[in-house]
């Protein structure tokens, strides 16, 4: 069966959890690559995507890193396999390109934890404050932001601001707490948002895993509810300081290649394990919580990606004036240095 015949035989079904009906076979991968070439498209996949989606993509990484790759790509169409705010960021940095997301319903509980109207009200309560927004926010929120940040450079961004200036940090309360702890800054106000998946990775689970595997390194994403517990374990001597690493997903890849540990406990969304195992195949990577799977990320199914390439859906649009303001907040972050490799 040729790839064209196979594609015609695929029965894509729109179900309650997203598009189904297509298996990630070698024929599917060939057809995805053929259609991408025909559309002059490059396929980008976030680290939390299904392994099959990561493996068929041209580039895999963090949201900001992928958006910067999108801006530099020769192709005129970007297929962003991730959640909606990520595709928006790619559009912000690539306004003249067509950006498609395989399922526009793939949202984000963290990005949804603050909208533009809520931010306007918060800014009105603190008129002299500077707004620092994590890249995990909508385009409209970025457009009301002074400086964006990633989890890998949030401390540097906040530290670059006049110490006498109030800071509004949003939307993630755990990343904000990490920044406040490291910088020692008291005049930082933190929005009470969270990623429901990362927040669900709790300190009790981390403590139990760490005690059961005393020789393992701990890789903890700062969005996790257990980040403070990880530092407590180190501070109390339960785990050596050098084994606890608070890292962005991009930082986890670098640390995996550098560590001498034989086992690593990973506190982040479980899709990350696929890239870590590819980066360091000799290490035993284990999830702190093997149920930490983002349902929105997993909406980008093989069927959704095939549909996207076959039909040119779903296109992501950002109003030009919003994109212009949002682009400035991202560029200010990059100008500070150490833009990191995503969230």
Steps between C-alpha positions, in 0.01 A plus 500: 500500500639840405493787747226669294285186508570460872399861570174451316428191708559677832174564685557806716242527777438805718434357844465650850878486560600623156556346159546123483487219244862510382788296638858628504635245251806543276256568212341779705842654566586484129172668411551775762844575358370493140216738578733732693730525199201563272382785726851644541451444873723420794358292786587609855421290808516593866678270745165402657352363177431132437822312409374432145441871443846586636661239275336621179571870566779697336582670831421412865548732795354758735236751397721808462783307334254361247351843434846637430568206266170583328614858443826384344354216291508527122158336470198726471271282713554397862319197642520549877431181695440642844235704679336814369706769676816345351366524147402861574856576607628352174258725311614803703862436400409394142220738398543439127482121526200271515486331840282191546422303815365148443214557746412856600319368809832407661503760775700548819376524858792725593451745212126502580565595864522870407340692216555852368220658704631348824849628422368851428326502839816377675712763328251770608554395862879536456542780243877535544582130481673320215324192364705184448309223324603141449485406131216261595245776444267611224600754236268760658669461838844523339379821336440651846836376632822697544740203486437133432704222658555127484553270794871490418546879505222625730750570779726699263207701362373599845852569624549742209221726628574792734478351851276788612247432224195287578463189286182319402596141416254276318340258460677209673512518879762226535742657252434835671582350838822359358597842361420673831700240694808532277496881460392578857274767356216612728324744264386229260131416478422152369183397317338185643495301176623149436533224246265234633735221386814641661314612813385141543857372539512540876765501769387174660550313172841657449611422855391138473673454164819671617522284814436186295774593253768672712765501225280661236525858378182710522400707195214729604318750280434824693130488406465193721328513835790295639783743416508638855497145638802413286697789645384404851628143449839642401503750785421232758764265364260232371643557151844645418480858372667413171233241420208748508467698177218749434493510121305603194429217256786618280723509807402141575638386163832673567517361855418148379800506268727630776393298804698205629193351668368161391143593593306826483159578650315747279230737625326642195250391234577141398549578131841635600625150576513416128752772420702434815533132415610588148753754632651262759398140422724353770310667784186367669253792492191457717202731540433627852133480402429272203145643476628851423375505143357818348172420320535814288847403374371153420224646279763527229446145381624329183152554354505871590840554338392316185178706481698821548729419208224369276255788554720790613328520840499658760657836416610725787437874474622783723376856443789709361484764776498231772787316329706819477467573874558136594810484280653787693464316832675194356776710341566680829552162664744391230692827527569430869685185396465133580161460330510134590362217294130539566291456806 
